[in-house]
Amino acid sequence: MIQVAIFVCVGWLLSVCLHEFGHAIVAYWGGDTSVKDKGYLTLNPIKYTDFNLSLFLPLIFLLLGGIPLPGAAVYIDQRRLRSRWWKSAVSAAGPIASILVAVLLTVIFRFGSPLPLGEYRWIWPALAFLTYLEIYVVILNLLPIPGLDGYGIIDPWLPAEIQERSRKFGQYGIWVLFALLWFVEPFNNLLGGSAFSISQMVGIPSRMVGVGYFLFNEWAKVLLVVAIAIAFVVRQVTQKPHDRQYERGNNNIKRRKYEDAIAAFDQAIRVKSDFHEAWYMRGYALLQLQRDEDAIAAYDKAIEIKSDYWEAWHDRGIVLEVLQRYEDAIASYQKAVEIKPDYHLAWYKIGKILSNLQRYQEAIAAYDKAIEIQPNDAMIWTEKGVDLGYEKEYDAAIAACDRAIKINPRYFLAWYNKAGCYAEQKNVDLAIESLRQAVKIDRVKVKEYADKDTSFDFIRNHPDFRELIGKWK
């Protein structure tokens, strides 16, 4: 019945919008205000349309005999999120929204299905099937595969090298998922069976789900073709040329094709010369290509158009820091926090520059500013501890490292710097014990750092130290 196919597709479209809105609103709360400029704080499905997820991949699903339901995409600038907690929260927000939709559909079905609706009785199998789909996709989306929300939740907590590898693999994650679904039958059966079991547990009969699937699939192919045609026409009519080029540039950045991204942003700028977001992203692509002076020029143009563009001020600071123009970098970061006072990472970067310039008291003051905004960042507490150590304020340095360890017990730098402070105080037992904890977390890095660290000269020949670190060349 075409009514079932239409009902399921419209219901699915609304749920996808809620899923993506969940990502967007939490990202906005977490610091990525660019989602507002991109138009993601809406339930308009056109704003979430992505050619691959919304059209191409559903067609592949259909050809393989699956369910051709469209997906969507919200592009979050992870660099702007205030902490890894927010990064995890942004990834979790989509599945949580989908779970809430599934709960709502279940309640409607449970209370409504006893009602005889005459010629509209098809609505109950349609609703049962839509509820099953929501449950199935929640399970699917929570798998720890790069590119899916399940992996996005845990990614911020993984070692940096694993995160880097996963980003390179992320664009292929969806194809790995396809391979698992279509060629590994036990995997497919496990997901489908789990969704059926949960559906039955909440009161959705499997038989009703099966009827809904049969009625939906009768018209699914026709609706998919019509939807692709309508989406293509609407996209061509509604999307402005500069927005199209800007989107192409962002997609190329995701694929690390920075030269192609710059070409797309240039096209967008030719159409709309005051397109500050395109100038900003052009600067980001140039930064990745280490074309630093060109990147600064792009950021300056973005700032000229939008003087309170704190993201451009911040990234301009990054480039100036790379060029070792430290005072200019500090001024740029300070401008960013002047515009956005709650952006703690700019204060952290100011602290790092001042520390490298051996202006430790100023660096500590900058770290205190960052901690005032974000008190639960182990990295900042540790860096403050390092500079307190340079100032020979060892007790205060140890206290800062302890605070970092309380936040993240596996942050090896906190244990390592704590060990260095104890070694400077000639407290051998506590230095060895702290170093032992650091070695448990990352022996390779501890050995690399300790080899040149004069803080350990007093205990370097101690048997326990040599046993922990190994004999030196």
C-alpha positions in Angstrom: 0.0 0.0 0.0 1.4 3.4 -1.0 -0.1 4.9 2.2 2.2 2.7 4.3 5.3 3.7 2.2 4.4 7.4 2.5 3.7 7.2 6.2 7.0 5.4 6.9 9.1 7.7 4.7 7.6 10.9 6.2 7.9 9.5 9.7 11.5 8.5 9.0 12.3 11.9 7.5 11.1 13.6 10.7 13.0 11.3 12.9 16.2 11.9 10.9 15.7 15.6 11.3 15.3 15.2 15.1 18.4 13.0 15.2 20.5 15.6 13.3 19.0 18.5 15.3 20.1 16.7 18.4 23.7 16.7 17.2 23.5 20.3 16.1 21.9 21.8 19.3 24.4 20.0 21.6 27.3 21.1 19.4 26.0 24.7 19.7 25.8 24.4 23.5 29.3 22.9 23.5 31.0 25.7 21.6 30.5 25.1 17.8 28.4 28.2 17.1 29.0 27.7 13.4 26.1 25.2 13.3 23.8 28.2 13.6 25.4 29.9 10.6 25.1 26.7 8.6 21.4 26.6 9.4 21.4 23.4 11.3 19.3 24.6 14.3 16.1 23.8 12.4 14.0 20.8 11.5 14.1 21.7 7.8 15.2 18.4 6.0 16.8 20.3 3.1 19.4 21.7 5.6 20.5 18.2 6.5 20.5 16.8 2.9 23.7 15.1 1.9 24.0 13.6 -1.6 25.7 10.4 -0.5 23.8 9.8 2.7 20.4 11.0 1.5 20.4 9.7 -2.1 23.3 7.5 -3.2 23.6 5.1 -0.2 19.8 4.5 0.0 19.9 3.5 -3.7 22.7 1.0 -2.9 20.6 -0.4 -0.1 17.7 -0.8 -2.4 19.7 -2.5 -5.1 21.0 -5.0 -2.5 17.5 -5.8 -1.4 17.5 -3.7 1.8 15.4 -0.9 3.0 16.1 2.3 1.0 15.7 4.9 3.8 17.6 8.2 3.5 20.2 9.5 6.0 21.5 12.9 6.7 24.5 14.8 7.9 25.5 17.7 10.2 29.0 18.9 9.8 30.4 19.7 13.3 33.6 21.6 13.7 35.2 19.5 16.5 37.9 22.0 17.1 35.4 24.4 18.5 34.0 22.1 21.1 35.1 23.0 24.6 36.2 19.6 25.8 36.1 15.9 25.0 33.0 15.5 27.2 31.2 17.8 24.7 32.6 15.8 21.8 31.2 12.6 23.2 27.9 14.4 24.1 27.5 15.7 20.5 27.9 12.1 19.1 25.5 10.7 21.8 22.8 13.4 21.2 21.7 11.9 17.8 21.0 8.4 19.1 19.4 9.8 22.2 17.0 11.8 20.0 16.3 8.6 18.0 15.6 6.7 21.3 13.1 9.3 22.4 11.4 9.0 19.0 11.2 5.3 19.4 9.7 5.7 22.9 7.1 8.1 21.5 6.2 5.8 18.7 5.9 2.9 21.1 3.6 4.8 23.4 1.4 5.8 20.4 1.2 2.2 19.2 0.6 0.7 22.6 -2.3 3.0 23.4 -3.7 3.4 19.9 -3.5 -0.1 18.3 -6.6 -1.4 20.1 -8.7 1.3 18.3 -10.4 0.0 15.1 -9.8 2.6 12.4 -11.7 1.0 9.5 -10.1 1.8 6.2 -7.2 3.4 8.1 -6.2 0.3 10.0 -3.0 0.0 7.8 -1.6 2.7 10.1 -0.8 0.2 12.9 1.5 -2.1 10.9 3.1 1.0 9.4 3.7 2.4 12.9 5.0 -1.0 14.1 7.5 -1.1 11.2 8.6 2.5 11.7 9.2 1.8 15.4 11.2 -1.3 14.6 13.3 0.8 12.1 14.0 3.4 14.8 15.2 0.6 17.2 17.2 -1.1 14.5 19.0 2.1 13.5 19.8 3.1 17.1 21.5 -0.3 17.5 23.3 0.2 14.2 24.4 3.7 14.9 25.8 2.8 18.3 28.3 0.3 16.8 31.9 1.4 17.5 32.8 1.8 13.8 34.5 5.0 12.7 31.9 7.2 11.0 29.1 6.1 13.3 27.9 7.8 16.5 28.9 4.9 18.6 32.6 5.4 17.7 32.2 9.2 18.0 31.2 8.8 21.6 34.5 6.9 22.5 36.8 8.6 20.1 37.7 11.6 22.2 39.0 9.3 25.0 41.3 7.2 22.8 45.0 7.9 22.4 45.9 10.6 19.8 47.5 8.1 17.4 44.4 5.9 17.3 42.2 9.0 16.7 44.4 10.0 13.8 44.2 6.6 12.2 40.4 6.4 12.7 39.9 9.8 11.0 41.7 8.4 7.9 39.6 5.3 8.1 36.3 7.1 8.9 35.3 7.8 5.3 35.4 4.0 4.7 33.6 3.1 7.9 30.2 3.1 6.1 31.4 0.7 3.5 32.7 -1.7 6.2 29.3 -1.5 7.7 27.7 -2.4 4.3 30.1 -5.4 4.0 29.2 -6.6 7.5 25.5 -6.3 6.8 25.4 -8.0 3.4 28.2 -10.5 3.5 28.3 -11.5 7.2 24.9 -13.1 7.8 25.4 -13.8 11.5 26.2 -10.1 12.1 23.1 -9.0 10.2 20.9 -11.6 12.0 22.3 -10.4 15.3 21.3 -6.8 14.7 17.9 -7.7 13.2 17.2 -10.2 16.0 18.2 -7.7 18.7 15.9 -5.1 17.2 13.0 -7.6 17.0 13.6 -8.7 20.6 13.6 -5.1 21.9 10.5 -4.4 19.8 8.6 -7.3 21.4 9.8 -6.3 24.8 8.2 -2.9 24.5 5.0 -4.4 23.1 5.4 -4.2 19.2 4.4 -7.7 17.8 6.9 -9.2 15.3 4.0 -10.2 13.1 2.8 -6.6 12.8 6.3 -5.4 12.0 6.5 -8.0 9.2 3.2 -6.9 7.7 4.4 -3.3 7.8 7.6 -4.2 6.1 5.8 -6.1 3.3 3.3 -3.2 2.7 6.2 -0.7 2.7 8.4 -2.5 0.3 5.7 -2.8 -2.3 6.0 0.9 -3.1 9.5 1.7 -1.8 11.2 1.7 -5.2 8.7 4.0 -6.7 9.0 6.4 -3.8 12.8 6.4 -3.8 12.9 7.4 -7.5 10.3 10.1 -6.9 12.2 11.3 -3.8 15.5 11.5 -5.6 13.9 13.5 -8.5 12.2 15.9 -6.1 15.3 16.3 -3.9 17.5 17.0 -6.9 15.1 19.7 -8.3 14.5 21.3 -4.9 18.3 21.4 -4.2 19.0 23.0 -7.5 16.2 25.6 -7.1 16.8 26.4 -3.4 20.6 26.2 -2.9 22.5 29.3 -3.9 25.6 28.9 -6.0 28.0 30.1 -3.3 26.4 27.8 -0.8 26.9 24.9 -3.2 30.5 25.7 -3.6 31.0 26.2 0.1 29.5 22.8 0.8 31.8 21.2 -1.9 34.7 22.8 -0.2 33.8 21.5 3.2 33.3 18.0 1.8 36.8 18.2 0.2 38.2 19.2 3.6 36.6 16.1 5.2 38.4 14.1 2.5 41.7 16.0 3.1 41.6 17.2 -0.5 42.8 20.7 0.5 43.7 22.0 -3.0 40.2 21.1 -4.3 38.7 22.7 -1.2 40.5 25.9 -1.8 39.3 25.9 -5.4 35.7 25.5 -4.3 36.0 28.2 -1.7 37.5 30.5 -4.3 34.4 29.8 -6.5 32.1 30.7 -3.6 34.0 33.9 -2.9 33.8 34.9 -6.6 30.1 34.7 -6.4 29.8 36.3 -2.9 32.9 38.3 -2.0 31.8 39.0 1.6 31.3 35.3 2.4 33.2 35.3 5.6 32.7 31.6 6.3 34.3 30.7 2.9 37.3 33.0 3.6 37.7 31.3 7.0 37.6 27.8 5.7 39.9 28.8 2.9 42.4 29.8 5.6 41.9 26.5 7.3 42.7 24.6 4.1 45.8 26.7 3.5 46.9 26.1 7.1 46.8 22.3 6.4 49.0 22.8 3.4 51.4 24.9 5.5 50.9 27.9 3.3 51.0 30.0 6.4 51.2 33.6 5.0 48.3 32.9 2.6 46.3 31.4 5.5 46.8 34.6 7.5 45.7 36.7 4.6 42.5 34.6 4.3 41.8 34.9 8.1 42.4 38.7 7.9 39.9 38.9 5.1 37.3 37.0 7.2 37.9 39.3 10.1 37.7 42.4 7.9 34.2 41.2 6.9 33.2 40.1 10.3 35.3 41.8 13.0 33.8 39.7 15.9 34.6 36.4 14.1 36.4 34.8 17.1 37.1 31.5 15.3 39.1 33.4 12.7 41.0 35.3 15.4 41.8 32.0 17.1 43.0 30.2 14.0 45.0 33.2 12.9 46.8 32.9 16.3 47.6 29.3 15.4 49.3 30.3 12.2 51.2 33.1 13.8 52.4 30.7 16.5 53.7 28.3 13.7 55.5 31.3 12.2 57.0 32.0 15.7 55.5 35.4 15.7 54.6 34.8 19.4 53.5 38.3 20.5 51.2 38.6 17.5 49.8 35.1 18.2 49.1 36.1 21.8 47.3 39.2 20.7 45.2 37.2 18.3 44.3 34.7 20.9 43.4 37.5 23.3 41.1 39.0 20.7 39.4 35.6 20.4 38.7 35.4 24.2 37.7 39.1 24.2 34.9 38.2 21.8 34.2 34.8 23.3 35.1 34.9 27.0 34.3 31.3 27.7 36.7 29.9 25.1 39.2 28.3 27.5 41.5 26.8 24.9 42.7 30.2 23.7 43.8 31.0 27.3 45.5 27.6 27.3 47.4 28.4 24.1 48.4 31.8 25.4 49.8 29.9 28.4 51.8 27.5 26.2 53.4 30.3 24.3 54.3 32.2 27.5 55.7 29.0 28.9 57.9 28.4 25.8 59.1 32.0 26.2 60.0 31.1 29.9 57.6 33.7 31.2 56.2 31.2 33.7 54.3 33.4 36.0 52.4 34.9 33.1 51.8 31.4 31.8 50.4 30.3 35.1 48.0 33.3 35.1 46.8 32.3 31.6 46.3 28.7 32.7 44.3 30.0 35.7 42.0 31.9 33.3 41.5 28.7 31.4 40.8 26.7 34.5 38.3 29.3 35.7 36.3 28.6 32.6 37.0 24.9 32.3 38.0 23.4 35.7 37.9 19.8 34.5 40.7 19.7 31.9 43.6 17.5 33.0 45.9 18.9 30.3 45.6 22.5 31.6 46.1 21.5 35.3 49.2 19.5 34.2 50.7 22.4 32.2 50.1 24.7 35.2 52.0 22.1 37.3 54.9 22.1 34.9 55.3 25.8 35.1 55.0 25.9 38.8 57.8 23.3 38.8 59.9 25.6 36.7 59.3 28.3 39.4 60.4 25.7 42.0 57.0 25.9 43.7 57.0 22.1 43.9 54.2 21.6 46.4 51.8 23.7 44.4 53.0 21.9 41.2 52.3 18.5 42.8 48.8 19.7 43.9 48.1 20.8 40.3 49.2 17.4 39.0 47.0 15.6 41.6 44.1 17.6 40.4 44.8 16.5 36.8 45.1 12.9 38.0 41.8 13.1 39.8 40.2 14.3 36.5 41.9 11.7 34.4 43.8 9.0 36.2 45.4 7.8 33.0 46.9 11.1 31.9 50.5 10.0 32.0 52.0 13.5 31.8 50.4 14.4 35.2 52.1 11.3 36.8 55.3 12.0 35.0 55.5 15.7 36.1 54.5 14.8 39.6 57.4 12.3 39.7 59.8 15.1 38.4 58.7 17.4 41.2 59.3 14.7 43.8 62.7 14.0 42.3 63.6 17.7 42.5 62.6 17.6 46.2 64.9 14.5 46.5 61.9 12.5 47.7 63.0 9.2 46.0 60.2 6.9 47.1 57.4 9.2 46.0 59.2 10.0 42.7 59.6 6.3 41.9 56.0 5.5 42.8 54.7 8.4 40.6 57.0 7.4 37.8 55.8 3.8 38.1 52.2 4.9 37.5 53.4 6.9 34.4 55.2 3.9 33.0 52.1 1.7 33.4 50.3 4.1 31.1 53.0 4.9 28.5 56.4 3.4 29.0 57.8 4.5 25.6 57.0 8.2 26.1 58.2 8.2 29.7 61.5 6.7 28.7 61.8 9.2 25.8 61.1 12.2 28.1 63.1 11.0 31.1 66.2 10.5 29.0 66.8 14.3 28.7 65.0 15.5 31.8 67.5 16.9 34.4 64.8 16.7 37.1 65.7 13.0 37.4 69.4 13.4 37.7 69.4 12.9 41.4 67.7 9.5 41.1 68.9 8.4 37.6 71.2 5.8 39.0 68.8 4.5 41.6 68.1 0.7 41.0 64.3 1.2 41.0 64.6 4.0 38.4 66.9 2.0 36.2 64.5 -1.0 36.5 61.5 1.1 35.5 63.1 3.0 32.6 65.8 0.7 31.5 69.6 1.2 31.2 70.7 4.3 29.4 73.0 4.3 26.5 
